[in-house]
Amino acid sequence: MRVEVSAPNRIDLAGGTTDLYPLYILMHGGFTVNVAINVPSRVTLTTRDDCFLRVVSEDLGQSFECKDLDDLPITGPLGLPGLILRQFPPPKGLIIKTNNSAPVGSGLGASSALTVALISGLLRIREEELSLTKIIQIAADIETALIGVPAGKQDHIAALYGGLSLIHFGFKGYERKDVGRSAFNLDKLHDMMVLSYTGAGRFSGMNNWEITKNFIDGDQATRAKLQEIRRITIRIWETVEAADWEALCPLVNEEWLVRRSLAPGVSNPTIDSMISAANAAGAVAGKICGAGGGGCMITLTPTSKRSAVEKALADQGATIMDYDFDFCGTKIRGPLQV
């Protein structure tokens, strides 16, 4: 049996960090706005007749093979598939190949998309079904165990559902609103949004953990800034629902200015220089994807200035990434017993 799974990465427009438990409980609700993109995380699962398990990370160039689930790694580069396999053991031997299209440390939610893809593939192999809500909860818990700090859920939601999502996190879990491509003129948003890679990856968990810890410890500045991000994200949510893409730009700038002050590692001179150069070329907003510190960034620009903005970013060392929005979410190909 061979099963192939693909799950999209995402661009987050606003509200990151407020999707972390217990922050969204303590804040009486977190809000995020993100859009899935066709930069996928892929998993291929092929059953074998023996009891061997082989895990191959094609993008990292690493592999591991064992007979016993207890011998699977639960830390390091292959710790993620190791933890997932322990929770969803296959009925017999299996070869798993994984591949992230995004650069390492991209801030596009690649590890979360990979987690969703592998869980979905193993469920297909096991002829088992779980609700999307349950998959998201398990995926976030597994990532939390791997990185040792709380993991948010917005990335898993984007990977499973696809599309542009308005997500509210609260006491009842999450509620998601879907934004249709044609009804909301999402082509206009795509035309004005440049995605680039800054050239350096980052580990988002530590930035998020420092912010979460400061909030729980009662740091009033952190609490005020996260509540401000929450307020701005709600305004961005309303702007998206109105398809007022020009009004979105100053709000994205506002969210970024608050976010970059949350922790010392969120921005750095390289990021600041890239954003400044893009603005000088005609861009009207910019922010780092994910928790900051490096990875990918989005730049909003009038379409007439797009070429000049892309050149300015490239001159600063950024790599312009080709992408489109993904409205399919997780896709699975392979046997299904009916």
N, C-alpha and C positions, 0 to 999 in steps of 0.2 A: 504494500500500500504506500502511496506517495501523496502527501498533502502539502500544498503550497499556500502560504498566507502572506498577505501584504497589508500593512497598516500605515496610514499617513502620519507624518510629523505635523507640527502646527506652528503658526505665527501667533504670538499673544499680543493683543493690542493694549490690554490694560488689566489690572487687578491681580496679577501674579502675587504669590505669597499668601493672599487672603483665602486661597483654596486649601490651606494646610489645616489639618486638625491638630490641636484644639483652637487655633486662632479664629476660625470662622464661628466657633461657638462663643468664644470670649468676646468677639466683636459683634455678636448678635446678627451674624450673616456676612458672608463674603461674596464678592461678585467678580467674575472674570468675563472677558470678551476675547475669543480666539477664533482662528480660522484654520482649518486643515489644509495642507498643501501636498502636492504630488511629489514630495521628497519622502520616499517610503522606507520603512524598516521591514525587511523580508525574512521569512523563515521557511525552510523546506524540511519536511519530516519524512523519512523513508524507513519503513519497518524492515527488520531483518529476522531471520529464522532462529538466530541464537539469542543469548541473553546480554550481549554487549551493548553498551551505550556509548556513542561517539558524538561529541559536540565539537563543531568547527565554526569559529568566527572568521568569516572570510575577510572582513574589513580590517580586523585586528591581526590576522595571520597567526592565530593561536588555536590549539585543539586539545582535547582531553578524551581519554577512553577508559572505561572501567566496566566491571561486571556488576558491582554492588552500588545501589543508590547512596549508601553511606559514604562511599568513596568520592562522590561528586564534590567539586569545590563549592564552597559557599561564600568565598571572598575572592577578591581579585577580578581580573578581566572576564573570567568565565563563571564567576560566582552567581550572576543573575540566572542563567539557564540552569545552573546547579540547584539553586533554591526552588525554581519553578518545577523542575523535574521531581523534586522530593515531594512537592504538594500534589502533583499530577503524574504519578508513575505510569509509564506505558505498560501495556499488557505483555510486551515482549521486547526484544532488542530494537534499537532505534538509532538512526543516524540523523542528527540535527545540524543543519547548516544555517547560520544567521548572517545577515548583512545589513548594515546601516548605510543608507545613501548619504546621509548628512555627515559633515566633518565631525571628528571627535570633539566633544565639548561644545556643540553648536548652540545649545540653548533652545533647540527646536523640539525638545521632548522626545528625542530618538530612543532613549533607554525605556521610556514609558511605552512608546509605540511597539518596541521590540517585545516588551513584557506582555502586552495585549496580544500581539501576534502569536507568540509562543504558547500562551495559555489557550488561545482559540484553536491553535493547531492540535495541541494535546487533547483538548476536549473532543475534537473531531476523531482523533485516533482512538480515544477511549469510548467513542459513541455516547458521549455524555453532553448534557446541556445545562447551562447556567444562565441566569438573567444577566443583562448588561450591567445592572447595578452591582450584582455580586462579583462579576469579573473585575469591575473597577475597584471595589473594596479590596479584593484579594491582591490585585496588582499593586495597589498603593502600599499595602501592608508588606508585601515581599520586597519592594524597593526600599521601604523604611528599614527593614531588617538588614538589607545589604549595605546601605550607606550610613546607617547608625544614627540618622536624624529623620524627623518627619518628612514624608513625601506628599506633595499635593496630588490632586485628582484631575485637574483640568486637562492635563496632557492625555490621560487615558480616555477621557470623554471625547476629545477630538479624534483620537485614534480609532475609537469604536464607531462613532456616529458620522464623522466627516462634517463638511460644511462649515458655515459660520455660526458659532454657538454663543448664546448669551446664557451664562450659567450662574445660578444662585445656590450657594452652599449654606445650609442651616441645620436646625435641630432635626429636621426630617430627612437629612441627606442632601441630595442635590436636585434641582429642577433646571431643566434645559429648554430654552427656546431656540428653534431653528430659524435661520434667515435664508430664504430662498434666493437663488442667484438672479433670476430675471426680475422677480417682484421688487427687489431692493437695489437693482442696478449694480451688482457686485463687480461687473466688468469695469466700471468706473473706478472702484477701489483698487482693483488689480492694476489698472493702467497707471495709477499714481503712486504705487507702493513698490519700492526697490528693496530687494533682499540681498544682503551681502554678508560675507564672512570676514571677520576682522583679522584673521590670521593666527589667532591664539584661542585655544579652547579654555574652558573653565569648569569648575565643579560647583554647581549651583547650591548643593546641599548645605555647604558651610555658610554662605551668605544668608540663606533662608533660616538656618538654625540660629545664627547670631541675632537676626531680627526677631525671631520667635522668642528666644530666651530673654532678650531685652524687654519685649512686651510682657511676658509672664512675670519678670522681675519688677515690673511696675515703672519702667523708664517712661516718663511722661512724654518726652520728645518722640520716642518710637511709637507710642500709642497714638499721639496726635497725627503723626505722618501716615500711619496705616489707615486711620480713619479718614484722612484726607484722600488717600488713594482710593479708598472705598467710595467716597463721595464723587470723585472724578470719574471712576469707572461706571457708576450709575448714570452720570451725565453722558458718557460715551455710549453706554447701552441705549439711551434715549436717542442719541444722534444716529446710531446705526439703524434703529427702528424707523427713523425718519429718512434714512438714506441721504443724510446731509453730510456728504463726504468732505466738503470744504470746512465745515464747522468741526469735523473730527480732528483736524490737524492741530489747532492750538490746545485741544484737550490732551492729545498724545504728548505734546511738549510739556504740558503742565504735569502730567503723570510722571514723566521721565525726570523732571527736575526734583520732584518730591522723592522719587525712588532712589535716585543717585545719592541722596543725602542720608539714606537709611543706614548704610554701612560703608566703611572705607573701601571695600573691595568691589563695589557695584560698578564704578566707573574707573578709568585710568587715563593717563595722558594720551595714549593711542586712540582710545575711543573718543575722547573729547576733540582731538585733532580731526578725526574723520567726520564727526558731526559738524564741526565748524567749517570744514572745507566744503561739505555738501551744502550747508546753508549759504555759503558765499556764492555757490554756483546756482542757487535758486531754490533749494529745498526749503520746505516750510515746517518740517517736523522730523524727529528722529529719536530712536530709542533702541537699547539693546534688548534682544529676545531673552526670555527667561530671567534668571536672578541676577544677571550682570557679571562683570568681571572679564568679559571676552565673549567668544562665540560669534553668533550672527546678530545682525542689526537690521532694522527696517528704517527706511527713509521715505517720507512722503513728499511728493514733489508735483507741481503742475506738469502735465504730460509734455508741454512744450519745452520744459527744462530737463526732462528725464535724461537725455543723452549727456548733457553737460554735467548733471549730478553724478551719473555713473562714472564718467571720466574723472571727476574730482575724487570720488571714492577710490577708484583704481589707482590714481596717482598717489594716494595716501597708503597704498598697500592692501586695500580690501579686494576681495574676489567677488565679482558680481555673480549671483546665482540665478539661473533660469528656473522658473517655477510657475505653476498654475494652482488654482484652488481645487481641492479634492472634495467631491460631494458624495462619495461612495462609502467612506469609512473602511472598516476592516473587510477585506475580500478573502474568501477561502475557496480554493480549488482542490478537489479530491473526493474520494469515496464518501458517501453518506448513506448509512443504512436507513431505509424508510420502512 
